[in-house]
Every structure is written in structure tokens, then in C-alpha cells.
Amino acid sequence: MQSLIRNIAIIAHVDHGKTTLVDAMLKQTGVFRENEVITERVMDSNDLEKERGITILSKNLSVHHGRYKINIVDTPGHADFGGEVERVLTMVDSVLLLVDALDGPMPQTRFVLKKSLDLALKPIVVINKIDRPGARPEEVVNMVFDLFCELNATDEQLDFPIVYTSAKQGYAKIDMNSQSTTLEPLFAVIESNVHPPKGDPKAPFQLLVTNIDYNDYIGRIATGKIYGGSVKAGESLTVIKHDGSLVKGRISKLLGYEGLKQVEIEEAMTGDIVSIAGFESVGIGETLASAENPVALPYVAIDEPTISMNFIVNSSPFAGREGKLVTSRNIRERLDKELRTNVSLRVADTDAGDTFKVSGRGELHLSILIENMRREGFEMAVSKPEVIFREVNGKKMEPMESLVVDVPSEYQGVIIEKMGPRKGDMTSMQPMGEFIRLEFIIPARGLIGLRSEVLTDTRGTAVMTHTFHEYAPFRGDIPGRKNGVLIAMEHGETTGYALDALQPRGILFLPPGVEVYGGMIIGQHAKDNDLDVNPCKGKKLTNVRASGTDDAVKLAPPKVLTLEQALEFIDDDELVEVTPKSIRLRKKELDPNRRKRK
């Protein structure tokens, strides 16, 4: 029954407990058997989500609570995956805004909340982790109210219900002083405050496609909410494309959600969230409508990419050693497959046949794609991320980001000093106990390489988050990396003896016993110029002993770069070589004589 359906999305900043709350809701509504083995954070379904503790892909599930069916959509908390967020919010009638009782609202929360308020959704505020030491729920509620005012919420949206929860302990309460051991108060608030889905069940069928999946057995699967009418398995429907053209087809499978599982169903009504297979040409934002009376629904606009980088066939001397998929055809096919489901991504061919220009919403968006590809056996080289500029009325415009840095008070001067050369403007400074929260508007170019510098300068204590703000006039040049690099001169294996001699020259990226090639970057130079070095030099073994030459070699631990750190570190004339087993840095031109000529 339409009146008993509740469609909600959960939005929260990374690590505020959204996925843990979903786990608790599933357990308490009997989705799992008593003896069933349950993995923690069950909604983080792919390996990368589990490892990083972030939600990357939006996912659907449904729970039955009494007479009600609650469809829950888990949305990504990171702005780089905003393409997922915008589509998902069109499927729901309310949002649960989950906020940490200590941290308060963060910039990514702001990003998704703004999208939901613009769609006139009325939120329910959930203050989570109230059992956390230092929790300050009353202050956080005031911060949330201020955020709503900033985002121009309507009077009705400002009158939001508040629920206090501990997702980990599995309880919720309306009043901080009351006692509770279950999530029943949360379910009660959802059932009484969320409107049932609108739409005429007798009207012609209409479904807006908000997600696309692909299955090797049944092909393309379109997911969305039914806005009007009903549908049966095997029925004929029409796809209304963006350009208004019509493509007829028949449903091969109609799927609904029971808990986490997709199950085949015979019929679905207005308000249901379903997946439909059988339409190979359907795309995100298009409408599936009745064959007799096709009427299109409004298209969902998606934020454009702001950063691009080149994916290049690996041409290093070690090419093909560790990866199975190395050719341009392999890479092109994989990128085409990604385009089927990743709507914020753009792929363009370049003049070079072995290079593809890939554009996305941010470094994290693209690095997640690269990480997934290397785990699947791909091998390639990627260039430094570049910001996408726009021309508006003859003016050069660039993307600006809203940056928030939480840092201990003694380091605030260091952070503010860092932002000057990077053209960052401070908009706010707020004390938060021993920490201070600094907010800036900064060009997206200024963020490249910033994270590693900030972590070094603040002894790893700073927490940085950023989200797209707007396109603004070009701010002028921003200085790049100050230091040069140490470059291996020849092919060989690194030795402790050679690396010990190189230690005073800078910071090393490799331990002894690693194979290197000429043109590969093995460390960061202490000065601003590049230096060709020989990390493979062995100790001359003679029968003449000199005093002091047999001292034990003591090497500092090498600085091992992650994929994101490597992408931030490289300069315009350098590449990151990515294989299933290694991440190497190299110069684009491996030959030192040719490099000097350029």
C-alpha cells in the first residue's frame, strides 16, 4: 500500500556512523536470522569501502517495521561522489541527517544537505555517538540549526524533529534524559514525520532512472522510484531519451528489495523503488514510461567534473611484468564499462593513441577508479591531476573549493601561512575545545599537494575536508612543488650502501633490495633541482682494510607514498606508474640527456 511506504535517504559526513546505524536498523527489524553471521558495516559492500570506511556507491535496502515498509538509500558522504548523491535524493521523500555529537556538521554534510533542501525535502536530524566521551549534543543541535539558516531552509524545514542515538549500542531516544535500549523511537519519528510517496496509482506508468547497474547475465539494470501507475513483470515499456526520442522494449526482470537482497517480484506500485532489466539503451536521468501513453519526467542535472588526468599505456622498462591488462584496448574497454554506471566521469580520446583524458569530480573520485583498476589486473601510467577551467563571457573561470581544517591551536598560524601562496581566503575561525576550525575558500589547484604538506607541518594532527564551492574568476599562478627529486641513473637493485650515502641528499622512497630503472624517482631532493643518482652502487670488496669503513649501515625508514600521495606529489613532467603490485614514480622522459634538452 502506497500510504504505508516511507522512502528515506541517510546523509552524513564520512565516519559519523551512517553505515553502522543502518546495520542496527537491519538487526532490529529482523532482516537477519538470530544465528546468521553478519559482517560489520554491511552496506559497505566493496573492498575499498570496507578498507577506507567510506561510502562510495549509493545503495538501496528496505526494512519492514510493523505495517510500514521503509526504503532506505545510503548516500556517499564525500563530495567527490556527488554524482551519486544528486540522483539518489530524487527517489526519497525525506532525509535522515546524521551528525556526530562531538564533531558537529562538517563540510560534506553541508554539500548533501544543500542538495536535499533545494529539493524541498524535510529532514529528520539524528545526533549520533551520544555515548562518545566529550559529546556535546545540545551545542551540535544549535550548530545544525545555524547551518540550516545558512542554507536558506524554509520555516517548515527548520522545524525538524531531533533523535539522539548511539548506532553502535543500537538505541535511540527523543529526550536525552529518557532511557531506551532499542531504535523504536527513531522508527516512530520516521513513520510519523515522513510523507508517503506522492503520485497517482491510476495514472500511466512513470519511473525516473536514478541508478544504472550492469549484470553479465541480464544486461543493463535501471533503478528508480515509480512516480505514477503500476508495472508488471514482462510488460512492454518505452524509454524516453534526453533528446525526446522513444525506444520501445519489454521488461525481462522486475526486481524489488527485501532487506539487502534484490528479489524478483511480479508487480510494483507507485512509490516503490525497483530495478528493471531489459532496456540496453536506457541512461541515468531518462524516463521509463508506459508504452501507450509515454510522458517524460524532469531530468536530474549532475555537477560537472572539475579535475582531469591522463591515463597512459605503461611504457616503462617494467611494463607487463605485474599486470595482465596492459594495452590501450584493455584500458579503453574498462573506462567504457565504468561510464555505464559512473555518471560524473568523462572519458575523451587524445591525439596520442595510447592516452585517454579522464575527468572526474576530484582526486579521490579518480584515485578510487585507478585503485579498482589496479586490483583487477590493470597496469598503466597516470599524469598529474589538472583543474578544468571554463570560459564565461570571455573570462577565465576556475573551480573554487570550500576547505575546512580542524587543527590544534598551536598550528593555526602554520595553516593560515600555507594558504597565502595558494590563494586561499579565510572565511571563518571557530574554537572547538583544544582544536580550532579554520574555513577557507581556495582554488581547486591550491589543494593539489596540500594534504601531505599540512599533515607534515602539524605532525599528523590536522583533519582536512573540502567540497566544491563554485566557479570563480582565475586567481593567478600558484607555486608548485618546491623540492626537486632524486632520479635513478641506471637499471639495477638498490643497495643499503648506496642509499646510506644518499640519505643526506633528501628523503628516500625505497628500501634496499628493490629493482629500479633509469629515470625512476627514488626520493625527494633536499634542494629545488632534480638530481641523477646511482642507488645501486655496491661496496668495493678489497682485501685492504681502512679504519672506519666497516661501520654498520643505518637507514631511516623510507617514505612510502600511497596512490593519492603519489598523485599529489608528482610534477608536470612526471608520471605515476600503477600496477597490481607497485606504485612507482618516474619522469615522463626516462633518458637524462633528452630531459636536459627540454
Salt bridges, closest charged atoms under 4 A:
GLU36 OE1 - ARG33 NH1 3.75
ASP44 OD2 - ARG41 NE 3.26
GLU49 OE2 - LYS59 NZ 2.98
GLU51 OE1 - ARG375 NH2 2.71
ASP74 OD1 - LYS18 NZ 3.39
ASP80 OD1 - HIS78 ND1 3.91
GLU84 OE1 - ARG87 NH2 3.63
GLU86 OE2 - LYS115 NZ 3.41
GLU86 OE2 - ARG361 NH1 3.70
ASP93 OD1 - LYS225 NZ 3.53
ASP100 OD2 - LYS129 NZ 3.55
ASP100 OD2 - ARG132 NH1 2.68
ASP103 OD2 - HIS16 NE2 3.70
ASP103 OD1 - ARG132 NH1 3.91
ASP118 OD2 - LYS114 NZ 3.40
GLU139 OE1 - ARG136 NH1 3.15
GLU150 OE1 - ARG110 NH2 2.85
GLU184 OE1 - HIS65 NE2 2.93
GLU191 OE2 - HIS65 ND1 2.53
GLU258 OE1 - HIS64 NE2 3.32
GLU264 OE2 - LYS253 NZ 3.55
GLU267 OE2 - LYS232 NZ 3.83
GLU286 OE1 - LYS241 NZ 3.14
GLU286 OE2 - HIS242 NE2 3.75
ASP303 OD2 - LYS115 NZ 3.41
ASP303 OD2 - ARG361 NH2 3.34
GLU304 OE2 - ARG346 NH2 3.43
GLU322 OE2 - ARG584 NH2 3.04
GLU333 OE2 - ARG329 NH1 3.17
ASP336 OD1 - ARG332 NH2 3.05
GLU338 OE1 - ARG334 NH1 2.90
ASP349 OD1 - ARG332 NH1 2.71
GLU371 OE1 - ARG374 NH1 3.48
GLU371 OE2 - ARG375 NE 3.01
GLU376 OE1 - ARG334 NE 2.57
GLU398 OE1 - ARG445 NE 2.64
GLU401 OE1 - HIS466 ND1 3.01
ASP406 OD1 - ARG437 NE 2.92
ASP425 OD2 - ARG475 NH2 3.19
GLU453 OE1 - LYS418 NZ 3.36
GLU453 OE2 - ARG422 NH2 3.08
ASP457 OD2 - LYS418 NZ 2.84
GLU470 OE2 - HIS469 NE2 3.80
GLU515 OE1 - ARG321 NH1 2.87
GLU515 OE2 - HIS491 NE2 2.81
ASP530 OD2 - LYS587 NZ 2.75
ASP532 OD1 - ARG595 NH2 2.93
ASP550 OD1 - LYS539 NZ 3.02
GLU564 OE2 - ARG52 NH1 2.74
ASP571 OD1 - LYS384 NZ 3.99
ASP572 OD1 - LYS384 NZ 3.80
ASP573 OD2 - LYS587 NZ 2.99
GLU574 OE1 - ARG481 NH1 2.97
GLU574 OE2 - LYS587 NZ 2.87
GLU577 OE2 - ARG584 NH1 2.90
GLU589 OE2 - ARG594 NH1 3.88
GLU589 OE1 - LYS598 NZ 3.90
